[in-house]
Amino acid sequence: MTFSLQGKNTNVSGRAIGYALLLNLFIFGAHAQEMKKDSLDGWNIDYGNKGFELRSNSNEYLLQIQSRLQFRIATPSDQNPLNLDDFDNESNSVFKINRARLKVGGHAYKPWLKFYWEYELGQSNLLDYRIMIEKWEWLNLKVGQWKVEFSRERRISSGKQQLVDRSILNRNFTVDRQQGIELYGRLRQHGSLDFSYWAGVFTGTGRSTQENDDGHLMYFGRLQWNVLGEDLGFNSSDLEIHKDPEAIIALAGVTNRSPFTRFSSAGGGFLTDFEKEENGQYRVNQVNLESAFVYQGFSAQGEFHRKEIINKLEDNRKTTLGGYYVNAGYLAHQSFLWWPKALEIAARYAHFRPDMEESMAFEEKTLGFNWFFHGHNNKLSVEISQFDLETDSGAMDDEFRFRLQWDISF
């Protein structure tokens, strides 16, 4: 079997994974014999939130290795409805290993020179690989491949979602993983003058592509106001139980020209009615306004999206997509003594219109519960969802879905 980053269907042998791990270990062992303070007895082995850790006494080297598995049961199917036909499909109940990840990260030479890569074992995909220079809070640099910070819902790890998976908006609006370079940081003064920012340039053709289809690149920017003085990061659930309220408001935009109208962890793809994929065919402009809030075990977030697709090969024909969602969760033991501390209740409403000039609209209503054995690193989740489709001829019958999931990292 071979390993190639040039195609969408990447295959890899166990030997290739072993080589990658050895390469990371080599980085940390390269100077062990040259530096007395980092001799073989100068290393510490520990276990933390990011898995097993190998750290030098000087803290110039840190290697973190973590595995993650996600088991899922879903009925009558595991997919969100994408069109009219999906509401009439026969049941296709599943039990599967939905995700199987290997994560390796840490820093080398200096604590501010960081690295990270993530591999999907089940589908043989190299998802993330990046180097970060984070010496100053106000200016950092990242190069490689990762999930662009355009959407909070997508940027939050699938293992740290409040519900089993992301909403019906994700497929249509995510920019997903791209290869490129990015500047980011936090600018803060006293009081409410506290902002985080991201600005990046990417190839714009999705995961694991080695070349662009044309001379156009993807340009991305995000400005986030940390309203009450804390950058909440890309996390859900108020497991810390914030004693004071914290909130963020962010505006993000991206523009790209490519053959693709959507992206996913599989790479570039197409939305319904955009099956034709020619080089440079689509100019896609997107904007996302989002917010998040946490306080005493309660957490909420929401996003409002607009996406403009311009078909350059069909007289600049323009289609505008729109949607929004709101999501909330609560560790109710903060209000009710009888409520288990490990149990979180969560709910989401999402609304998506594939063409703002037409009346067709998809709706999602989801109710779920999380039982935290060890935070998001070991939790059991259950949810039930209802999907509606509104058309010119009226509403379709509701589609219901039940999912049970165990997500564990070690």
MITORDO-37370 format. One record per residue (C-alpha): z, y negated, x negated. Coordinates in Angstrom, 3 decimals. Layout:
<sites>
         w         v         u
         Z         Y         X
...
</sites>
This chain:
<sites>
         w         v         u
     0.000     0.000     0.000
    -0.645    -3.550    -1.166
     1.036    -6.903    -0.779
    -1.027    -9.983     0.000
    -0.124   -13.433     1.244
    -3.684   -14.227     2.276
    -3.927   -12.419     5.574
    -1.948   -12.339     8.787
    -1.340    -8.604     8.522
     0.748    -8.405     5.378
     1.723    -4.940     4.108
     4.364    -4.247     1.530
     5.912    -1.196    -0.045
     9.581    -0.662    -0.761
     8.707    -1.038    -4.441
     7.533    -4.621    -3.837
    10.839    -5.521    -2.193
    12.661    -3.977    -5.124
    10.621    -6.040    -7.566
    11.522    -9.206    -5.668
    15.227    -8.420    -5.819
    14.996    -7.617    -9.505
    13.269   -10.951   -10.094
    16.193   -12.797    -8.501
    18.693   -10.781   -10.512
    16.715   -11.535   -13.671
    17.103   -15.267   -13.092
    20.855   -14.879   -13.126
    20.996   -12.446   -16.010
    18.533   -14.194   -18.300
    21.170   -16.299   -20.027
    24.115   -13.941   -19.720
    23.946   -12.894   -23.350
    23.289   -16.407   -24.638
    26.192   -18.089   -22.903
    29.709   -16.868   -23.591
    31.123   -18.365   -20.464
    28.603   -16.384   -18.427
    29.069   -13.042   -20.131
    29.151    -9.902   -18.019
    32.864   -10.342   -17.366
    32.288   -13.953   -16.304
    30.796   -13.157   -12.900
    32.527   -13.031    -9.537
    31.490   -10.788    -6.657
    32.517   -11.848    -3.160
    31.447   -11.662     0.481
    30.941   -14.718     2.718
    29.039   -16.004     5.736
    25.752   -15.543     3.854
    26.414   -11.980     2.759
    27.286   -10.571    -0.650
    27.648   -13.179    -3.384
    27.290   -12.942    -7.155
    28.490   -16.165    -8.774
    28.925   -17.180   -12.414
    32.266   -18.687   -13.457
    30.449   -21.891   -14.403
    28.888   -21.989   -10.916
    25.492   -22.563   -12.512
    24.208   -19.391   -10.862
    24.729   -18.048    -7.355
    22.945   -15.152    -5.673
    23.513   -14.375    -1.973
    22.053   -11.281    -0.314
    22.296   -10.621     3.413
    20.738    -8.156     5.851
    20.332    -8.755     9.557
    19.479    -6.442    12.435
    18.787    -7.290    16.059
    18.754    -4.550    18.709
    17.403    -5.389    22.159
    17.045    -3.797    25.584
    14.817    -5.620    28.097
    13.581    -4.842    31.604
    11.108    -5.055    33.285
     9.586    -6.459    30.052
    10.544    -8.537    27.033
     7.818   -11.183    27.225
     7.821   -14.569    28.919
     5.073   -14.892    31.562
     2.094   -16.792    30.152
    -0.300   -16.881    33.100
    -0.810   -15.821    36.715
    -1.510   -12.184    35.834
     1.833   -11.800    34.091
     3.617   -12.114    37.433
     1.864    -8.970    38.707
     2.230    -6.758    35.633
     3.870    -3.365    35.940
     7.273    -2.955    34.336
     7.331    -2.202    30.632
    11.013    -1.791    29.800
    11.823    -1.608    26.099
    14.533    -0.694    23.644
    13.664    -1.894    20.179
    14.785    -3.225    16.824
    13.542    -6.726    17.508
    14.276    -8.149    14.062
    15.193    -6.610    10.708
    15.595    -9.260     8.020
    16.464    -9.414     4.341
    17.714   -12.832     3.191
    18.165   -13.904    -0.424
    19.333   -17.355    -1.486
    21.552   -19.321    -3.823
    21.074   -21.656    -6.781
    20.027   -21.338   -10.424
    20.636   -23.405   -13.577
    22.285   -26.195   -11.522
    24.177   -26.075    -8.197
    21.663   -28.538    -6.739
    18.591   -26.451    -7.644
    18.511   -24.029    -4.704
    16.227   -21.244    -3.573
    15.799   -19.073    -0.497
    13.483   -16.383     0.747
    13.496   -14.234     3.864
    11.583   -11.050     4.591
    10.928    -9.330     7.928
    11.191    -5.619     7.172
     9.995    -4.366    10.558
     6.641    -6.151    10.431
     6.300    -6.501     6.648
     6.104   -10.297     6.672
     7.332   -12.732     4.048
     8.700   -15.435     6.356
    10.349   -18.006     4.107
    10.206   -18.821     0.419
    11.265   -22.230    -0.810
    12.855   -24.210    -3.624
    15.159   -27.141    -2.785
    16.295   -29.936    -5.076
    19.424   -31.322    -3.401
    21.090   -33.478    -6.043
    21.598   -36.549    -3.847
    22.521   -36.757    -0.197
    20.011   -39.524     0.498
    16.976   -37.912    -1.190
    16.115   -34.213    -1.416
    12.907   -32.304    -2.066
    11.736   -28.991    -0.670
     8.573   -27.039    -1.544
     7.342   -23.675    -0.286
     7.162   -22.155     3.209
     9.685   -22.593     6.032
    10.119   -23.492     9.691
     9.249   -27.167    10.032
    12.134   -29.158    11.543
    10.029   -30.394    14.467
    11.944   -28.598    17.214
    15.689   -27.982    17.266
    15.288   -24.893    19.431
    12.827   -23.318    16.999
    14.637   -24.427    13.845
    17.913   -22.793    14.932
    17.878   -19.191    13.724
    17.153   -16.576    16.374
    20.501   -15.062    15.417
    22.362   -18.261    16.283
    20.812   -18.968    19.679
    23.136   -19.271    22.661
    20.817   -17.096    24.717
    19.013   -13.921    23.710
    15.897   -15.825    22.629
    14.133   -19.159    22.906
    12.762   -20.765    26.073
     9.251   -20.691    27.572
     8.545   -23.950    25.707
     8.773   -22.420    22.254
     5.412   -20.620    22.242
     3.546   -23.735    23.295
     5.167   -26.446    21.169
     6.586   -24.909    17.999
     5.005   -25.892    14.680
     6.741   -22.854    13.177
     6.398   -21.926     9.498
     4.062   -23.917     7.283
     3.438   -24.234     3.559
     3.924   -27.636     1.996
     6.282   -30.194     0.514
     8.953   -32.307     2.186
    11.371   -35.150     1.481
    14.601   -35.241     3.471
    18.092   -36.649     3.333
    20.869   -38.526     5.046
    21.333   -42.281     5.078
    24.738   -43.365     6.246
    26.817   -46.503     6.239
    29.985   -47.363     8.088
    30.094   -46.909    11.836
    27.018   -45.824    13.785
    24.489   -46.493    11.006
    24.082   -42.819    10.191
    20.613   -41.270    10.051
    18.991   -38.075     8.787
    15.282   -37.930     8.071
    12.501   -35.465     7.218
     8.924   -36.264     6.100
     6.491   -33.551     5.071
     2.877   -32.728     4.279
     1.637   -29.190     4.936
    -1.544   -27.151     4.715
    -1.371   -26.832     8.507
    -2.764   -23.311     8.904
     0.478   -21.393     9.385
     2.412   -18.728     7.547
     1.069   -17.032     4.413
    -2.273   -18.804     4.176
    -3.543   -19.703     0.721
    -6.169   -22.275     1.673
    -7.026   -24.857     4.308
    -9.960   -24.552     6.710
   -11.038   -28.153     6.072
    -9.980   -31.334     4.307
    -7.306   -32.243     6.859
    -3.584   -31.674     6.308
    -0.621   -31.538     8.658
     1.685   -34.583     8.602
     5.215   -34.400     9.975
     8.134   -36.781    10.414
    11.560   -36.622    12.042
    14.233   -39.312    12.355
    17.655   -38.306    13.619
    20.468   -40.634    14.612
    23.898   -39.089    14.045
    25.424   -41.113    16.843
    29.113   -40.453    16.223
    29.050   -39.880    12.478
    28.329   -36.150    12.061
    25.027   -34.415    11.370
    25.341   -31.374    13.632
    22.742   -29.446    11.673
    20.597   -26.844    13.366
    23.327   -24.851    15.086
    24.284   -23.949    18.634
    27.693   -23.143    20.170
    30.797   -25.148    19.338
    32.569   -22.353    17.508
    34.413   -24.938    15.404
    35.943   -26.418    18.589
    35.313   -30.075    17.773
    38.359   -32.169    18.633
    36.229   -35.299    18.768
    32.829   -35.596    20.482
    29.732   -35.517    18.266
    26.099   -36.150    19.194
    22.641   -36.575    17.715
    19.370   -38.028    19.038
    16.125   -37.253    17.209
    12.466   -38.164    17.481
     9.867   -35.985    15.747
     6.098   -36.144    15.515
     3.344   -34.058    13.940
    -0.434   -34.284    13.696
    -2.807   -31.597    12.458
    -6.462   -30.551    12.567
    -7.266   -26.850    12.306
    -8.730   -23.903    14.259
    -5.338   -23.286    15.875
    -3.591   -24.608    18.969
    -0.297   -22.776    18.425
     1.752   -21.226    15.644
     4.291   -18.422    15.442
     5.943   -16.225    12.829
     2.636   -14.299    12.777
     0.741   -17.432    11.707
    -1.907   -19.497    13.493
    -3.082   -18.554    16.994
    -4.397   -19.915    20.257
    -3.039   -20.995    23.615
    -4.530   -19.860    26.908
    -7.993   -21.420    27.464
    -8.330   -22.236    23.736
    -9.493   -18.836    22.499
   -12.371   -20.226    20.416
   -11.240   -20.923    16.843
   -13.674   -22.791    14.586
   -12.751   -24.598    11.384
   -11.408   -28.061    12.168
   -12.041   -27.612    15.879
    -8.768   -28.983    17.263
    -6.877   -32.177    16.542
    -3.322   -31.577    17.764
    -0.837   -34.444    18.154
     2.734   -33.665    19.201
     5.933   -35.579    19.856
     9.425   -34.290    20.622
    12.495   -36.236    21.749
    15.679   -34.200    21.518
    19.440   -34.490    21.608
    22.546   -32.376    21.088
    26.240   -32.759    21.892
    29.456   -30.834    21.141
    33.051   -31.329    22.222
    36.047   -28.998    22.606
    34.053   -25.778    22.926
    31.259   -27.297    25.012
    27.784   -27.656    23.523
    24.521   -28.922    24.968
    21.042   -29.673    23.741
    17.671   -30.587    25.197
    14.088   -31.394    24.239
    11.249   -33.336    25.852
     7.742   -32.462    24.593
     4.223   -33.817    24.806
     1.269   -32.169    23.058
    -2.279   -33.475    22.934
    -5.133   -31.099    22.034
    -8.488   -32.723    21.269
   -11.482   -30.389    21.010
   -13.655   -31.960    18.307
   -16.549   -29.563    19.016
   -16.692   -30.352    22.729
   -17.072   -34.146    22.855
   -13.400   -34.766    22.067
   -12.271   -33.155    25.316
    -8.532   -33.776    25.596
    -5.821   -31.632    27.169
    -2.197   -32.757    27.389
     0.650   -30.277    27.687
     4.195   -31.223    28.664
     7.588   -29.683    29.068
    11.325   -29.961    28.649
    14.447   -27.835    28.620
    18.204   -28.330    28.803
    20.648   -25.795    27.391
    24.448   -25.683    27.544
    27.243   -23.340    26.561
    30.999   -23.324    26.893
    33.885   -21.419    25.336
    35.850   -21.578    28.545
    39.203   -20.546    27.074
    39.525   -24.266    26.308
    40.073   -24.805    30.035
    41.239   -21.440    31.388
    44.024   -19.469    29.699
    42.766   -16.205    31.190
    39.275   -16.613    29.676
    38.754   -14.472    26.495
    38.432   -16.569    23.319
    35.477   -14.493    22.140
    33.409   -15.070    25.301
    30.887   -17.903    25.736
    28.951   -18.655    28.910
    25.539   -20.316    28.527
    22.710   -21.490    30.769
    19.220   -22.944    30.362
    16.581   -24.570    32.524
    13.038   -25.043    31.198
     9.906   -26.564    32.754
     6.408   -26.271    31.264
     3.015   -27.633    32.385
    -0.040   -26.292    30.479
    -2.141   -29.268    31.654
    -0.560   -32.519    32.806
    -3.592   -33.281    34.975
    -3.098   -30.112    37.012
    -0.250   -29.000    39.221
     0.378   -25.595    37.636
     3.912   -25.379    36.230
     6.185   -22.653    34.873
     9.946   -22.706    35.346
    12.680   -20.704    33.680
    16.310   -20.386    34.746
    18.556   -18.292    32.497
    22.241   -17.410    32.605
    23.846   -15.604    29.692
    27.072   -14.557    27.988
    27.956   -14.063    24.315
    30.819   -11.983    22.974
    31.538   -13.045    19.399
    32.981   -10.277    17.240
    32.545   -12.422    14.117
    30.829   -15.632    15.164
    27.035   -15.503    15.273
    27.055   -12.947    12.446
    28.148   -10.226    14.859
    27.736   -10.819    18.572
    26.718    -9.099    21.787
    24.577   -11.106    24.221
    23.500   -10.463    27.788
    21.300   -12.609    30.013
    19.334   -12.653    33.242
    16.307   -14.920    33.704
    14.250   -16.031    36.663
    10.668   -17.276    36.187
     8.673   -19.267    38.758
     5.031   -20.330    38.814
     3.897   -23.268    40.926
     0.157   -23.598    41.652
    -2.114   -25.524    44.010
    -1.961   -22.613    46.439
     1.821   -22.447    46.421
     4.584   -20.653    44.558
     4.338   -17.123    43.199
     7.050   -14.567    43.797
     9.914   -14.928    41.370
     9.902   -12.792    38.227
    13.293   -11.558    37.018
    14.249   -10.207    33.599
    17.398    -8.653    32.167
    18.096    -8.436    28.420
    20.957    -7.055    26.339
    21.113    -7.708    22.600
    23.327    -6.940    19.620
    22.745    -9.149    16.561
    24.587    -8.306    13.362
    24.383    -9.662     9.818
    26.096    -8.092     6.825
</sites>
